[in-house]
Every structure is written in structure tokens, then in C-alpha cells.
């Protein structure tokens, strides 16, 4: 399934997950540079930038709400479904009938 086929909420969630994976890769590079003593001051500055820039997608992934029921998604390594409504990960939410829902 391509990102273009996903519900807009899932596209944002997948984007933020991919950004976090890239940030963990950058963390490994920074750790390697620090261990080998390459540019120690630059590594510290880049690490501070890494912490600040990585906080935004991290918080967005943690605060993600189910596109179907709007409840917080319980994120862990095994959460493939919403605990409230049962919507599967990356599954399209069912259409809501007209007139239902809160205003």
C-alpha cells in the first residue's frame, strides 16, 4: 500500500514514524563520531539539534488519535488495532452516517 492510498491521518502518522527512524539513524552516526573523537564540539551541537528537532515527531506519534473513534492510539510494539473501536493499523475508517457524531 502506497502512502497516497492511505487516509490522511495515517499518512501523517507514517511520515512521523519515518522521521523518527531517520533520527535514530542520525543518533547512531553521532554516537559513532563521539566515540571516535571526531569533531567533539560539532557532535554536541548536532546532538542538541537532534533532541530538539526529534521532539516534534516523537510527541506527534505519541499523541496520535484513531481516525475512526478519535480516542488515543495505544502505541507499543504490538498495537496493530485501536483498543476502543478495533480499527486496524493503516486501515481506512468506516464512513460515518450523516447526522451522527458530536457537534
Secondary structure, DSSP 4 states (H G I P E B T S, - for coil): --GGGS-HHHHHHHHHHHHHHHHHHHHHHHHHHHHTTSSHHHHHHHHHHHHHHHHHHHHHHHT-B-TTT-PBP--STT--B-TTT-PBTTPPPPPPPTT-S--
